[in-house]
């Protein structure tokens, strides 16, 4: 059935194709213009700008009602996954900007609640001058403040130099101090330097003798001044503690070897062990050799009749009979030579007068020597010796123990300022606290004045004495009460 159109409808229908044709042309022109703009923009972008050109997206044909193809970007699979999958680690997915919206414009209305973009907290940077900060941002070189390394370098160098100077001064002071003498005593000793000794050997010998303070300093000084070991000569040298290292080295370089007799002082109050150490120190003989020689009592009793009163006791030695004196001992002398020298001197001192007085007092030489050895060590002043001897003789007469501290010291092998009660109970024939009468033998070598006091004691009734610790003077008493008062006064006990 054919429908007939009215005149108005026919006009409208005739005009519609024309209108659609114009719109299609307009859209095509706009699309073409957009593509041209994109091409021009891409052409202006530098090839090495550091940004990658976005890959061309696939397009598909979309048929319009008029049949004109309009190109639309086709999203690839990866793009779809990025759009559909939320970003990890809290990153926000990219937002699509609505068509017609310019870059930088927000899609929300101004003032809408909850739609304002949150500001990130700004981390404070250390304050610094604005000019320097702007220069660093623009990549310009920044001038540093003065006072850097080149200004500190002179200070560092000055400090190092100061430390070095102080170190050199301190080292030099130490070196000079080590060259000084070890003491002020001028007592002579003979030092033997064996043939073939090196500078190191010589230094050790001198150090053992107490003549130098430091072996390394001696080696350094001697090495620079002795032209090697050939410059120092072996032999016996006469030295003392007041000599410095330069003095010693000069003596040895000059070959000032001592060829005469060696003077050795063996003073009053020394026992055999102490004398042995002195002889060894002077390189006369070893300590062991001398002690061994003094035990040959039978041999020497046959040679010296004055020793006849000594009991034949295996524990007895020549203690007390080796007279104290300064002896000139020839180099190469043996221990036997020294012992004979000392016994010869004792025989000279204990002359016929002493022998006659001993016999008149009803004493033996051995008893006199034992008493004299106690008096020697108990007194310091010659005027106290006769009174001290009378105290001991009076105590023997009254059957009282001598209670002499120095006899206990001899038994202990060591001297003590004050004995303890336990020490006075030591089991020894030399302990005059526990045994009555004289000890079994002398405790040292007494001098002539002590022998005289033992032969001729003062006639007193004294039973006690105490020594002033400062002056060494003895204060005598007949009673215990007076003695205790003196003890409080002079000893504070």
Beta strands, then each sheet from edge to edge (+ up, - down):
strand 1: 58-63
strand 2: 69-74
strand 3: 189-193
strand 4: 235-239
strand 5: 262-266
strand 6: 325-329
strand 7: 464-467
strand 8: 474-477
sheet 1: 1+ 2-
sheet 2: 3+ 4-
sheet 3: 5+ 6-
sheet 4: 7+ 8-
end
